[in-house]
Amino acid sequence: MPKRHKVTRMKDDCQGLSNELEIYGVIFEKYEKNIRPVKDANTPIMAIISAQWMTLLGVDVAMEAVHISMDYKQTWKDESLVWNPADFDGIETISVPEDLVWLPDVCMVS
């Protein structure tokens, strides 16, 4: 099952769903997930990565290695995924599958 980004809390009615679909149509009309989402190509994207949990899987003393399993959260601003909440019944976030949005490349080393 694909991960989703930002779950929206809204009223349990058809208008809320209609507004969410409208937002989806507006922001994804010209969205390209393979292009870095900035208005100015010289603007860096600050991605914040935080560990959610870690599990120690093992220690190899001879190789001086520690094996862990880790889940992490990434946060960044995508300048292409914005809208005015006042235009959409106050909705500030929507939930979208991660395979539809640009994701930063992450390489963790120690």
Distance bins in CASP14 RR format, pairs under 12 A and 6 or more apart:
PFRMAT RR
TARGET T0000
AUTHOR 0000-0000-0000
RMODE 2
METHOD distances of the structure
MODEL  1
1 97 0 0 0 0 1 0 0 0 0 0 0
1 98 0 0 0 0 0 1 0 0 0 0 0
1 99 0 0 0 0 0 1 0 0 0 0 0
2 95 0 0 0 0 0 1 0 0 0 0 0
2 96 0 0 0 0 1 0 0 0 0 0 0
2 97 1 0 1 0 0 0 0 0 0 0 0
2 98 1 0 1 0 0 0 0 0 0 0 0
2 99 1 0 1 0 0 0 0 0 0 0 0
2 100 0 0 0 0 1 0 0 0 0 0 0
2 101 0 0 0 0 0 1 0 0 0 0 0
2 103 0 0 0 0 0 1 0 0 0 0 0
3 71 0 0 0 0 0 1 0 0 0 0 0
3 72 0 0 0 0 0 1 0 0 0 0 0
3 73 0 0 0 0 0 1 0 0 0 0 0
3 74 0 0 0 0 0 1 0 0 0 0 0
3 95 0 0 0 0 0 1 0 0 0 0 0
3 96 0 0 0 0 0 1 0 0 0 0 0
3 97 1 0 0 1 0 0 0 0 0 0 0
3 98 1 0 1 0 0 0 0 0 0 0 0
3 99 0 0 0 0 1 0 0 0 0 0 0
3 100 0 0 0 0 0 1 0 0 0 0 0
3 101 0 0 0 0 0 1 0 0 0 0 0
3 103 0 0 0 0 1 0 0 0 0 0 0
4 93 0 0 0 0 0 1 0 0 0 0 0
4 94 0 0 0 0 1 0 0 0 0 0 0
4 95 1 0 1 0 0 0 0 0 0 0 0
4 96 1 0 0 1 0 0 0 0 0 0 0
4 97 1 0 1 0 0 0 0 0 0 0 0
4 98 1 0 0 1 0 0 0 0 0 0 0
4 99 0 0 0 0 0 1 0 0 0 0 0
4 100 0 0 0 0 1 0 0 0 0 0 0
4 101 0 0 0 0 0 1 0 0 0 0 0
5 73 0 0 0 0 0 1 0 0 0 0 0
5 74 0 0 0 0 1 0 0 0 0 0 0
5 75 0 0 0 0 1 0 0 0 0 0 0
5 76 0 0 0 0 0 1 0 0 0 0 0
5 78 0 0 0 0 1 0 0 0 0 0 0
5 81 0 0 0 0 1 0 0 0 0 0 0
5 93 0 0 0 0 1 0 0 0 0 0 0
5 94 0 0 0 0 1 0 0 0 0 0 0
5 95 1 0 0 1 0 0 0 0 0 0 0
5 96 1 0 1 0 0 0 0 0 0 0 0
5 97 0 0 0 0 1 0 0 0 0 0 0
5 98 1 0 0 1 0 0 0 0 0 0 0
5 99 0 0 0 0 0 1 0 0 0 0 0
5 100 0 0 0 0 1 0 0 0 0 0 0
5 101 1 0 0 1 0 0 0 0 0 0 0
5 102 0 0 0 0 0 1 0 0 0 0 0
5 103 0 0 0 0 1 0 0 0 0 0 0
6 20 0 0 0 0 0 1 0 0 0 0 0
6 23 0 0 0 0 0 1 0 0 0 0 0
6 73 0 0 0 0 0 1 0 0 0 0 0
6 75 0 0 0 0 0 1 0 0 0 0 0
6 78 0 0 0 0 0 1 0 0 0 0 0
6 81 0 0 0 0 1 0 0 0 0 0 0
6 91 0 0 0 0 0 1 0 0 0 0 0
6 92 0 0 0 0 1 0 0 0 0 0 0
6 93 1 0 1 0 0 0 0 0 0 0 0
6 94 1 0 0 1 0 0 0 0 0 0 0
6 95 1 0 0 1 0 0 0 0 0 0 0
6 96 1 0 0 1 0 0 0 0 0 0 0
6 97 0 0 0 0 0 1 0 0 0 0 0
6 98 0 0 0 0 0 1 0 0 0 0 0
6 101 0 0 0 0 0 1 0 0 0 0 0
7 20 0 0 0 0 0 1 0 0 0 0 0
7 91 0 0 0 0 0 1 0 0 0 0 0
7 92 0 0 0 0 0 1 0 0 0 0 0
7 93 1 0 0 1 0 0 0 0 0 0 0
7 94 0 0 0 0 1 0 0 0 0 0 0
7 95 1 0 1 0 0 0 0 0 0 0 0
7 96 0 0 0 0 0 1 0 0 0 0 0
8 16 0 0 0 0 1 0 0 0 0 0 0
8 17 0 0 0 0 0 1 0 0 0 0 0
8 19 0 0 0 0 1 0 0 0 0 0 0
8 20 1 0 0 1 0 0 0 0 0 0 0
8 21 0 0 0 0 0 1 0 0 0 0 0
8 23 0 0 0 0 1 0 0 0 0 0 0
8 24 0 0 0 0 0 1 0 0 0 0 0
8 85 0 0 0 0 0 1 0 0 0 0 0
8 88 0 0 0 0 0 1 0 0 0 0 0
8 89 0 0 0 0 0 1 0 0 0 0 0
8 90 0 0 0 0 0 1 0 0 0 0 0
8 91 1 0 0 1 0 0 0 0 0 0 0
8 92 1 0 0 1 0 0 0 0 0 0 0
8 93 1 0 1 0 0 0 0 0 0 0 0
8 94 1 0 1 0 0 0 0 0 0 0 0
8 95 1 0 1 0 0 0 0 0 0 0 0
8 96 0 0 0 0 1 0 0 0 0 0 0
9 16 0 0 0 0 0 1 0 0 0 0 0
9 20 0 0 0 0 0 1 0 0 0 0 0
9 90 0 0 0 0 0 1 0 0 0 0 0
9 91 0 0 0 0 1 0 0 0 0 0 0
9 92 0 0 0 0 1 0 0 0 0 0 0
9 93 0 0 0 0 1 0 0 0 0 0 0
9 94 0 0 0 0 0 1 0 0 0 0 0
9 95 0 0 0 0 0 1 0 0 0 0 0
10 16 1 0 1 0 0 0 0 0 0 0 0
10 17 0 0 0 0 1 0 0 0 0 0 0
10 18 0 0 0 0 0 1 0 0 0 0 0
10 19 1 0 0 1 0 0 0 0 0 0 0
10 20 1 0 0 1 0 0 0 0 0 0 0
10 23 0 0 0 0 0 1 0 0 0 0 0
10 85 0 0 0 0 0 1 0 0 0 0 0
10 88 0 0 0 0 1 0 0 0 0 0 0
10 89 1 0 0 1 0 0 0 0 0 0 0
10 90 0 0 0 0 1 0 0 0 0 0 0
10 91 1 0 1 0 0 0 0 0 0 0 0
10 92 0 0 0 0 1 0 0 0 0 0 0
10 93 0 0 0 0 1 0 0 0 0 0 0
10 94 0 0 0 0 1 0 0 0 0 0 0
10 95 0 0 0 0 0 1 0 0 0 0 0
11 17 0 0 0 0 1 0 0 0 0 0 0
11 18 0 0 0 0 0 1 0 0 0 0 0
11 19 0 0 0 0 1 0 0 0 0 0 0
11 20 0 0 0 0 0 1 0 0 0 0 0
11 89 0 0 0 0 1 0 0 0 0 0 0
11 90 0 0 0 0 0 1 0 0 0 0 0
11 91 0 0 0 0 1 0 0 0 0 0 0
13 19 0 0 0 0 1 0 0 0 0 0 0
13 20 0 0 0 0 0 1 0 0 0 0 0
13 89 0 0 0 0 1 0 0 0 0 0 0
14 20 0 0 0 0 0 1 0 0 0 0 0
14 21 0 0 0 0 0 1 0 0 0 0 0
14 89 0 0 0 0 0 1 0 0 0 0 0
15 21 0 0 0 0 0 1 0 0 0 0 0
15 22 0 0 0 0 0 1 0 0 0 0 0
15 88 0 0 0 0 0 1 0 0 0 0 0
15 89 1 0 0 1 0 0 0 0 0 0 0
15 90 0 0 0 0 0 1 0 0 0 0 0
15 91 0 0 0 0 0 1 0 0 0 0 0
16 22 0 0 0 0 1 0 0 0 0 0 0
16 23 0 0 0 0 1 0 0 0 0 0 0
16 24 0 0 0 0 0 1 0 0 0 0 0
16 88 0 0 0 0 1 0 0 0 0 0 0
16 89 1 0 0 1 0 0 0 0 0 0 0
16 90 0 0 0 0 1 0 0 0 0 0 0
16 91 1 0 0 1 0 0 0 0 0 0 0
16 94 0 0 0 0 0 1 0 0 0 0 0
17 23 0 0 0 0 0 1 0 0 0 0 0
17 24 0 0 0 0 0 1 0 0 0 0 0
17 88 0 0 0 0 0 1 0 0 0 0 0
17 89 0 0 0 0 0 1 0 0 0 0 0
17 91 0 0 0 0 0 1 0 0 0 0 0
17 94 0 0 0 0 0 1 0 0 0 0 0
17 95 0 0 0 0 0 1 0 0 0 0 0
18 24 0 0 0 0 0 1 0 0 0 0 0
18 25 0 0 0 0 0 1 0 0 0 0 0
18 88 0 0 0 0 1 0 0 0 0 0 0
18 89 0 0 0 0 1 0 0 0 0 0 0
18 91 0 0 0 0 0 1 0 0 0 0 0
19 25 0 0 0 0 0 1 0 0 0 0 0
19 26 0 0 0 0 0 1 0 0 0 0 0
19 83 0 0 0 0 0 1 0 0 0 0 0
19 84 0 0 0 0 0 1 0 0 0 0 0
19 85 0 0 0 0 1 0 0 0 0 0 0
19 86 0 0 0 0 0 1 0 0 0 0 0
19 87 0 0 0 0 1 0 0 0 0 0 0
19 88 1 0 1 0 0 0 0 0 0 0 0
19 89 1 0 1 0 0 0 0 0 0 0 0
19 90 1 0 0 1 0 0 0 0 0 0 0
19 91 1 0 1 0 0 0 0 0 0 0 0
19 92 0 0 0 0 0 1 0 0 0 0 0
19 94 0 0 0 0 1 0 0 0 0 0 0
20 26 0 0 0 0 0 1 0 0 0 0 0
20 27 0 0 0 0 0 1 0 0 0 0 0
20 83 0 0 0 0 0 1 0 0 0 0 0
20 85 0 0 0 0 0 1 0 0 0 0 0
20 88 1 0 0 1 0 0 0 0 0 0 0
20 89 0 0 0 0 1 0 0 0 0 0 0
20 90 0 0 0 0 0 1 0 0 0 0 0
20 91 1 0 0 1 0 0 0 0 0 0 0
20 92 0 0 0 0 0 1 0 0 0 0 0
20 93 0 0 0 0 1 0 0 0 0 0 0
20 94 1 0 1 0 0 0 0 0 0 0 0
20 95 0 0 0 0 1 0 0 0 0 0 0
20 96 0 0 0 0 1 0 0 0 0 0 0
21 27 0 0 0 0 0 1 0 0 0 0 0
21 28 0 0 0 0 0 1 0 0 0 0 0
21 88 0 0 0 0 0 1 0 0 0 0 0
21 91 0 0 0 0 0 1 0 0 0 0 0
21 94 0 0 0 0 1 0 0 0 0 0 0
21 95 0 0 0 0 0 1 0 0 0 0 0
21 96 0 0 0 0 0 1 0 0 0 0 0
22 28 0 0 0 0 0 1 0 0 0 0 0
22 29 0 0 0 0 0 1 0 0 0 0 0
22 83 0 0 0 0 1 0 0 0 0 0 0
22 87 0 0 0 0 1 0 0 0 0 0 0
22 88 1 0 0 1 0 0 0 0 0 0 0
22 89 0 0 0 0 1 0 0 0 0 0 0
22 91 0 0 0 0 1 0 0 0 0 0 0
22 94 0 0 0 0 0 1 0 0 0 0 0
23 29 0 0 0 0 0 1 0 0 0 0 0
23 81 0 0 0 0 1 0 0 0 0 0 0
23 82 0 0 0 0 0 1 0 0 0 0 0
23 83 1 0 1 0 0 0 0 0 0 0 0
23 84 0 0 0 0 1 0 0 0 0 0 0
23 85 0 0 0 0 1 0 0 0 0 0 0
23 87 0 0 0 0 1 0 0 0 0 0 0
23 88 1 0 1 0 0 0 0 0 0 0 0
23 89 0 0 0 0 1 0 0 0 0 0 0
23 90 0 0 0 0 0 1 0 0 0 0 0
23 91 1 0 0 1 0 0 0 0 0 0 0
23 92 0 0 0 0 1 0 0 0 0 0 0
23 93 0 0 0 0 1 0 0 0 0 0 0
23 94 1 0 1 0 0 0 0 0 0 0 0
23 95 0 0 0 0 0 1 0 0 0 0 0
23 96 0 0 0 0 1 0 0 0 0 0 0
24 31 0 0 0 0 0 1 0 0 0 0 0
24 81 0 0 0 0 0 1 0 0 0 0 0
24 83 0 0 0 0 1 0 0 0 0 0 0
24 88 0 0 0 0 0 1 0 0 0 0 0
24 91 0 0 0 0 0 1 0 0 0 0 0
24 93 0 0 0 0 0 1 0 0 0 0 0
24 94 1 0 0 1 0 0 0 0 0 0 0
24 95 0 0 0 0 1 0 0 0 0 0 0
24 96 1 0 0 1 0 0 0 0 0 0 0
24 97 0 0 0 0 0 1 0 0 0 0 0
24 100 0 0 0 0 1 0 0 0 0 0 0
24 101 0 0 0 0 0 1 0 0 0 0 0
25 31 0 0 0 0 1 0 0 0 0 0 0
25 81 0 0 0 0 0 1 0 0 0 0 0
25 83 0 0 0 0 1 0 0 0 0 0 0
25 88 0 0 0 0 0 1 0 0 0 0 0
25 94 0 0 0 0 0 1 0 0 0 0 0
25 96 0 0 0 0 0 1 0 0 0 0 0
25 100 0 0 0 0 0 1 0 0 0 0 0
26 80 0 0 0 0 0 1 0 0 0 0 0
26 81 0 0 0 0 0 1 0 0 0 0 0
26 82 0 0 0 0 1 0 0 0 0 0 0
26 83 1 0 1 0 0 0 0 0 0 0 0
26 84 0 0 0 0 1 0 0 0 0 0 0
26 87 0 0 0 0 1 0 0 0 0 0 0
26 88 0 0 0 0 1 0 0 0 0 0 0
26 91 0 0 0 0 0 1 0 0 0 0 0
26 94 0 0 0 0 0 1 0 0 0 0 0
27 33 0 0 0 0 0 1 0 0 0 0 0
27 37 0 0 0 0 0 1 0 0 0 0 0
27 78 0 0 0 0 1 0 0 0 0 0 0
27 79 0 0 0 0 0 1 0 0 0 0 0
27 80 1 0 0 1 0 0 0 0 0 0 0
27 81 1 0 1 0 0 0 0 0 0 0 0
27 82 1 0 0 1 0 0 0 0 0 0 0
27 83 1 0 0 1 0 0 0 0 0 0 0
27 84 0 0 0 0 0 1 0 0 0 0 0
27 87 0 0 0 0 0 1 0 0 0 0 0
27 88 0 0 0 0 0 1 0 0 0 0 0
27 91 0 0 0 0 0 1 0 0 0 0 0
27 93 0 0 0 0 0 1 0 0 0 0 0
27 94 0 0 0 0 1 0 0 0 0 0 0
27 96 0 0 0 0 1 0 0 0 0 0 0
27 100 0 0 0 0 0 1 0 0 0 0 0
27 101 0 0 0 0 1 0 0 0 0 0 0
28 78 0 0 0 0 0 1 0 0 0 0 0
28 80 0 0 0 0 1 0 0 0 0 0 0
28 81 0 0 0 0 1 0 0 0 0 0 0
28 83 0 0 0 0 0 1 0 0 0 0 0
28 94 0 0 0 0 0 1 0 0 0 0 0
28 96 0 0 0 0 1 0 0 0 0 0 0
28 97 0 0 0 0 0 1 0 0 0 0 0
28 100 1 0 0 1 0 0 0 0 0 0 0
28 101 0 0 0 0 1 0 0 0 0 0 0
28 102 0 0 0 0 0 1 0 0 0 0 0
29 80 0 0 0 0 0 1 0 0 0 0 0
29 81 0 0 0 0 0 1 0 0 0 0 0
29 83 0 0 0 0 0 1 0 0 0 0 0
30 37 0 0 0 0 0 1 0 0 0 0 0
30 80 0 0 0 0 1 0 0 0 0 0 0
30 81 0 0 0 0 0 1 0 0 0 0 0
31 37 0 0 0 0 1 0 0 0 0 0 0
31 78 0 0 0 0 1 0 0 0 0 0 0
31 79 0 0 0 0 0 1 0 0 0 0 0
31 80 1 0 1 0 0 0 0 0 0 0 0
31 81 1 0 0 1 0 0 0 0 0 0 0
31 82 0 0 0 0 0 1 0 0 0 0 0
31 83 0 0 0 0 0 1 0 0 0 0 0
31 96 0 0 0 0 1 0 0 0 0 0 0
31 100 1 0 0 1 0 0 0 0 0 0 0
31 101 1 0 0 1 0 0 0 0 0 0 0
31 102 0 0 0 0 1 0 0 0 0 0 0
32 78 0 0 0 0 0 1 0 0 0 0 0
32 80 0 0 0 0 1 0 0 0 0 0 0
32 81 0 0 0 0 0 1 0 0 0 0 0
32 100 0 0 0 0 0 1 0 0 0 0 0
32 101 0 0 0 0 0 1 0 0 0 0 0
32 102 0 0 0 0 1 0 0 0 0 0 0
33 78 0 0 0 0 1 0 0 0 0 0 0
33 80 0 0 0 0 1 0 0 0 0 0 0
33 81 0 0 0 0 0 1 0 0 0 0 0
33 96 0 0 0 0 0 1 0 0 0 0 0
33 97 0 0 0 0 0 1 0 0 0 0 0
33 98 0 0 0 0 1 0 0 0 0 0 0
33 99 0 0 0 0 1 0 0 0 0 0 0
33 100 1 0 0 1 0 0 0 0 0 0 0
33 101 1 0 1 0 0 0 0 0 0 0 0
33 102 1 0 1 0 0 0 0 0 0 0 0
33 103 1 0 0 1 0 0 0 0 0 0 0
33 104 0 0 0 0 0 1 0 0 0 0 0
34 80 0 0 0 0 0 1 0 0 0 0 0
34 99 0 0 0 0 0 1 0 0 0 0 0
34 100 0 0 0 0 0 1 0 0 0 0 0
34 101 0 0 0 0 0 1 0 0 0 0 0
34 102 1 0 0 1 0 0 0 0 0 0 0
34 103 0 0 0 0 0 1 0 0 0 0 0
34 105 0 0 0 0 0 1 0 0 0 0 0
35 41 0 0 0 0 1 0 0 0 0 0 0
35 45 0 0 0 0 0 1 0 0 0 0 0
35 78 0 0 0 0 0 1 0 0 0 0 0
35 79 0 0 0 0 0 1 0 0 0 0 0
35 80 0 0 0 0 1 0 0 0 0 0 0
35 101 0 0 0 0 0 1 0 0 0 0 0
35 102 1 0 0 1 0 0 0 0 0 0 0
36 42 0 0 0 0 0 1 0 0 0 0 0
36 43 0 0 0 0 1 0 0 0 0 0 0
36 44 0 0 0 0 1 0 0 0 0 0 0
36 45 1 0 0 1 0 0 0 0 0 0 0
36 47 0 0 0 0 0 1 0 0 0 0 0
36 76 0 0 0 0 0 1 0 0 0 0 0
36 77 0 0 0 0 0 1 0 0 0 0 0
36 78 0 0 0 0 1 0 0 0 0 0 0
36 79 0 0 0 0 1 0 0 0 0 0 0
36 80 0 0 0 0 1 0 0 0 0 0 0
36 101 0 0 0 0 0 1 0 0 0 0 0
36 102 1 0 0 1 0 0 0 0 0 0 0
36 103 0 0 0 0 0 1 0 0 0 0 0
36 104 0 0 0 0 1 0 0 0 0 0 0
36 105 0 0 0 0 0 1 0 0 0 0 0
37 43 0 0 0 0 1 0 0 0 0 0 0
37 45 1 0 0 1 0 0 0 0 0 0 0
37 47 0 0 0 0 0 1 0 0 0 0 0
37 76 0 0 0 0 1 0 0 0 0 0 0
37 77 0 0 0 0 1 0 0 0 0 0 0
37 78 1 0 1 0 0 0 0 0 0 0 0
37 79 1 0 1 0 0 0 0 0 0 0 0
37 80 1 0 1 0 0 0 0 0 0 0 0
37 81 1 0 0 1 0 0 0 0 0 0 0
37 82 0 0 0 0 1 0 0 0 0 0 0
37 101 0 0 0 0 1 0 0 0 0 0 0
37 102 1 0 1 0 0 0 0 0 0 0 0
37 103 0 0 0 0 0 1 0 0 0 0 0
37 104 0 0 0 0 1 0 0 0 0 0 0
38 44 0 0 0 0 1 0 0 0 0 0 0
38 45 1 0 0 1 0 0 0 0 0 0 0
38 46 0 0 0 0 0 1 0 0 0 0 0
38 76 0 0 0 0 0 1 0 0 0 0 0
38 77 0 0 0 0 1 0 0 0 0 0 0
38 78 0 0 0 0 1 0 0 0 0 0 0
38 79 1 0 1 0 0 0 0 0 0 0 0
38 80 0 0 0 0 1 0 0 0 0 0 0
38 81 0 0 0 0 0 1 0 0 0 0 0
38 102 0 0 0 0 1 0 0 0 0 0 0
38 104 0 0 0 0 0 1 0 0 0 0 0
39 45 0 0 0 0 0 1 0 0 0 0 0
39 77 0 0 0 0 0 1 0 0 0 0 0
39 78 0 0 0 0 0 1 0 0 0 0 0
39 79 1 0 1 0 0 0 0 0 0 0 0
39 80 0 0 0 0 1 0 0 0 0 0 0
39 82 0 0 0 0 0 1 0 0 0 0 0
40 79 0 0 0 0 1 0 0 0 0 0 0
41 79 0 0 0 0 0 1 0 0 0 0 0
43 76 0 0 0 0 0 1 0 0 0 0 0
43 77 0 0 0 0 1 0 0 0 0 0 0
43 78 0 0 0 0 0 1 0 0 0 0 0
43 79 1 0 0 1 0 0 0 0 0 0 0
44 76 0 0 0 0 0 1 0 0 0 0 0
44 77 0 0 0 0 0 1 0 0 0 0 0
44 79 0 0 0 0 0 1 0 0 0 0 0
44 104 0 0 0 0 0 1 0 0 0 0 0
45 74 0 0 0 0 0 1 0 0 0 0 0
45 75 0 0 0 0 0 1 0 0 0 0 0
45 76 1 0 1 0 0 0 0 0 0 0 0
45 77 1 0 0 1 0 0 0 0 0 0 0
45 78 0 0 0 0 1 0 0 0 0 0 0
45 79 0 0 0 0 1 0 0 0 0 0 0
45 80 0 0 0 0 0 1 0 0 0 0 0
45 102 0 0 0 0 1 0 0 0 0 0 0
45 103 0 0 0 0 0 1 0 0 0 0 0
45 104 1 0 0 1 0 0 0 0 0 0 0
45 105 0 0 0 0 0 1 0 0 0 0 0
46 74 0 0 0 0 0 1 0 0 0 0 0
46 75 0 0 0 0 1 0 0 0 0 0 0
46 76 1 0 0 1 0 0 0 0 0 0 0
46 77 1 0 0 1 0 0 0 0 0 0 0
46 78 0 0 0 0 0 1 0 0 0 0 0
46 104 0 0 0 0 1 0 0 0 0 0 0
47 72 0 0 0 0 0 1 0 0 0 0 0
47 73 0 0 0 0 0 1 0 0 0 0 0
47 74 1 0 1 0 0 0 0 0 0 0 0
47 75 1 0 0 1 0 0 0 0 0 0 0
47 76 1 0 1 0 0 0 0 0 0 0 0
47 77 0 0 0 0 1 0 0 0 0 0 0
47 78 0 0 0 0 0 1 0 0 0 0 0
47 102 0 0 0 0 0 1 0 0 0 0 0
47 103 0 0 0 0 1 0 0 0 0 0 0
47 104 1 0 1 0 0 0 0 0 0 0 0
47 105 0 0 0 0 1 0 0 0 0 0 0
47 106 1 0 0 1 0 0 0 0 0 0 0
47 107 0 0 0 0 0 1 0 0 0 0 0
48 72 0 0 0 0 0 1 0 0 0 0 0
48 73 0 0 0 0 1 0 0 0 0 0 0
48 74 1 0 0 1 0 0 0 0 0 0 0
48 75 1 0 1 0 0 0 0 0 0 0 0
48 76 1 0 0 1 0 0 0 0 0 0 0
48 77 0 0 0 0 0 1 0 0 0 0 0
48 104 0 0 0 0 0 1 0 0 0 0 0
48 106 0 0 0 0 0 1 0 0 0 0 0
49 70 0 0 0 0 0 1 0 0 0 0 0
49 71 0 0 0 0 0 1 0 0 0 0 0
49 72 1 0 1 0 0 0 0 0 0 0 0
49 73 1 0 0 1 0 0 0 0 0 0 0
49 74 1 0 1 0 0 0 0 0 0 0 0
49 75 0 0 0 0 1 0 0 0 0 0 0
49 76 0 0 0 0 1 0 0 0 0 0 0
49 103 0 0 0 0 0 1 0 0 0 0 0
49 104 0 0 0 0 1 0 0 0 0 0 0
49 105 0 0 0 0 0 1 0 0 0 0 0
49 106 1 0 0 1 0 0 0 0 0 0 0
49 107 0 0 0 0 0 1 0 0 0 0 0
49 108 0 0 0 0 1 0 0 0 0 0 0
50 70 0 0 0 0 0 1 0 0 0 0 0
50 71 0 0 0 0 0 1 0 0 0 0 0
50 72 1 0 0 1 0 0 0 0 0 0 0
50 73 1 0 1 0 0 0 0 0 0 0 0
50 74 0 0 0 0 1 0 0 0 0 0 0
50 75 1 0 0 1 0 0 0 0 0 0 0
51 68 0 0 0 0 1 0 0 0 0 0 0
51 69 0 0 0 0 0 1 0 0 0 0 0
51 70 1 0 1 0 0 0 0 0 0 0 0
51 71 1 0 0 1 0 0 0 0 0 0 0
51 72 1 0 1 0 0 0 0 0 0 0 0
51 73 0 0 0 0 1 0 0 0 0 0 0
51 74 0 0 0 0 0 1 0 0 0 0 0
51 108 0 0 0 0 1 0 0 0 0 0 0
52 69 0 0 0 0 0 1 0 0 0 0 0
52 70 1 0 0 1 0 0 0 0 0 0 0
52 71 1 0 1 0 0 0 0 0 0 0 0
52 72 1 0 1 0 0 0 0 0 0 0 0
52 73 1 0 1 0 0 0 0 0 0 0 0
52 74 0 0 0 0 0 1 0 0 0 0 0
52 75 0 0 0 0 0 1 0 0 0 0 0
53 68 0 0 0 0 0 1 0 0 0 0 0
53 69 0 0 0 0 1 0 0 0 0 0 0
53 70 1 0 0 1 0 0 0 0 0 0 0
53 71 1 0 1 0 0 0 0 0 0 0 0
53 72 0 0 0 0 1 0 0 0 0 0 0
53 73 0 0 0 0 0 1 0 0 0 0 0
54 66 0 0 0 0 0 1 0 0 0 0 0
54 67 0 0 0 0 0 1 0 0 0 0 0
54 68 1 0 1 0 0 0 0 0 0 0 0
54 69 1 0 0 1 0 0 0 0 0 0 0
54 70 1 0 1 0 0 0 0 0 0 0 0
54 71 0 0 0 0 1 0 0 0 0 0 0
54 72 0 0 0 0 1 0 0 0 0 0 0
54 108 0 0 0 0 0 1 0 0 0 0 0
55 66 0 0 0 0 0 1 0 0 0 0 0
55 67 0 0 0 0 1 0 0 0 0 0 0
55 68 1 0 0 1 0 0 0 0 0 0 0
55 69 1 0 1 0 0 0 0 0 0 0 0
55 70 1 0 0 1 0 0 0 0 0 0 0
55 71 0 0 0 0 1 0 0 0 0 0 0
56 65 0 0 0 0 0 1 0 0 0 0 0
56 66 1 0 0 1 0 0 0 0 0 0 0
56 67 1 0 0 1 0 0 0 0 0 0 0
56 68 1 0 1 0 0 0 0 0 0 0 0
56 69 0 0 0 0 1 0 0 0 0 0 0
56 70 0 0 0 0 0 1 0 0 0 0 0
57 65 0 0 0 0 0 1 0 0 0 0 0
57 66 0 0 0 0 1 0 0 0 0 0 0
57 67 1 0 1 0 0 0 0 0 0 0 0
57 68 1 0 1 0 0 0 0 0 0 0 0
57 69 1 0 1 0 0 0 0 0 0 0 0
57 70 0 0 0 0 0 1 0 0 0 0 0
58 65 0 0 0 0 1 0 0 0 0 0 0
58 66 1 0 0 1 0 0 0 0 0 0 0
58 67 1 0 1 0 0 0 0 0 0 0 0
58 68 1 0 0 1 0 0 0 0 0 0 0
58 69 0 0 0 0 1 0 0 0 0 0 0
59 65 1 0 0 1 0 0 0 0 0 0 0
59 66 1 0 1 0 0 0 0 0 0 0 0
59 67 1 0 0 1 0 0 0 0 0 0 0
59 68 0 0 0 0 1 0 0 0 0 0 0
60 66 1 0 0 1 0 0 0 0 0 0 0
60 67 1 0 0 1 0 0 0 0 0 0 0
64 110 0 0 0 0 0 1 0 0 0 0 0
65 110 0 0 0 0 1 0 0 0 0 0 0
66 110 0 0 0 0 1 0 0 0 0 0 0
67 110 0 0 0 0 0 1 0 0 0 0 0
68 108 0 0 0 0 0 1 0 0 0 0 0
68 110 0 0 0 0 1 0 0 0 0 0 0
70 106 0 0 0 0 0 1 0 0 0 0 0
70 108 0 0 0 0 1 0 0 0 0 0 0
70 110 0 0 0 0 0 1 0 0 0 0 0
72 104 0 0 0 0 0 1 0 0 0 0 0
72 106 0 0 0 0 1 0 0 0 0 0 0
72 108 0 0 0 0 1 0 0 0 0 0 0
73 106 0 0 0 0 0 1 0 0 0 0 0
74 98 0 0 0 0 1 0 0 0 0 0 0
74 101 0 0 0 0 0 1 0 0 0 0 0
74 102 0 0 0 0 0 1 0 0 0 0 0
74 103 1 0 0 1 0 0 0 0 0 0 0
74 104 1 0 0 1 0 0 0 0 0 0 0
74 105 0 0 0 0 0 1 0 0 0 0 0
74 106 1 0 0 1 0 0 0 0 0 0 0
74 108 0 0 0 0 0 1 0 0 0 0 0
75 103 0 0 0 0 0 1 0 0 0 0 0
75 104 0 0 0 0 0 1 0 0 0 0 0
76 101 0 0 0 0 0 1 0 0 0 0 0
76 102 0 0 0 0 1 0 0 0 0 0 0
76 103 0 0 0 0 1 0 0 0 0 0 0
76 104 1 0 0 1 0 0 0 0 0 0 0
76 105 0 0 0 0 0 1 0 0 0 0 0
76 106 0 0 0 0 0 1 0 0 0 0 0
77 102 0 0 0 0 0 1 0 0 0 0 0
77 104 0 0 0 0 0 1 0 0 0 0 0
78 96 0 0 0 0 0 1 0 0 0 0 0
78 98 0 0 0 0 0 1 0 0 0 0 0
78 100 0 0 0 0 0 1 0 0 0 0 0
78 101 1 0 0 1 0 0 0 0 0 0 0
78 102 1 0 0 1 0 0 0 0 0 0 0
78 103 0 0 0 0 1 0 0 0 0 0 0
78 104 0 0 0 0 0 1 0 0 0 0 0
79 102 0 0 0 0 0 1 0 0 0 0 0
80 100 0 0 0 0 0 1 0 0 0 0 0
80 101 0 0 0 0 1 0 0 0 0 0 0
80 102 1 0 0 1 0 0 0 0 0 0 0
81 92 0 0 0 0 0 1 0 0 0 0 0
81 93 0 0 0 0 1 0 0 0 0 0 0
81 94 0 0 0 0 1 0 0 0 0 0 0
81 96 0 0 0 0 1 0 0 0 0 0 0
81 100 0 0 0 0 1 0 0 0 0 0 0
81 101 1 0 0 1 0 0 0 0 0 0 0
81 102 0 0 0 0 1 0 0 0 0 0 0
82 88 0 0 0 0 0 1 0 0 0 0 0
82 92 0 0 0 0 0 1 0 0 0 0 0
82 93 0 0 0 0 0 1 0 0 0 0 0
82 94 0 0 0 0 0 1 0 0 0 0 0
83 89 0 0 0 0 0 1 0 0 0 0 0
83 90 0 0 0 0 1 0 0 0 0 0 0
83 91 0 0 0 0 1 0 0 0 0 0 0
83 92 0 0 0 0 1 0 0 0 0 0 0
83 93 0 0 0 0 0 1 0 0 0 0 0
83 94 0 0 0 0 1 0 0 0 0 0 0
84 90 0 0 0 0 1 0 0 0 0 0 0
84 91 0 0 0 0 0 1 0 0 0 0 0
84 92 0 0 0 0 0 1 0 0 0 0 0
85 91 1 0 1 0 0 0 0 0 0 0 0
85 92 1 0 1 0 0 0 0 0 0 0 0
85 93 0 0 0 0 1 0 0 0 0 0 0
85 94 0 0 0 0 0 1 0 0 0 0 0
86 92 0 0 0 0 0 1 0 0 0 0 0
88 94 0 0 0 0 1 0 0 0 0 0 0
94 100 0 0 0 0 0 1 0 0 0 0 0
94 101 0 0 0 0 0 1 0 0 0 0 0
95 101 0 0 0 0 0 1 0 0 0 0 0
96 102 0 0 0 0 0 1 0 0 0 0 0
96 103 0 0 0 0 0 1 0 0 0 0 0
97 103 0 0 0 0 0 1 0 0 0 0 0
98 104 0 0 0 0 0 1 0 0 0 0 0
END
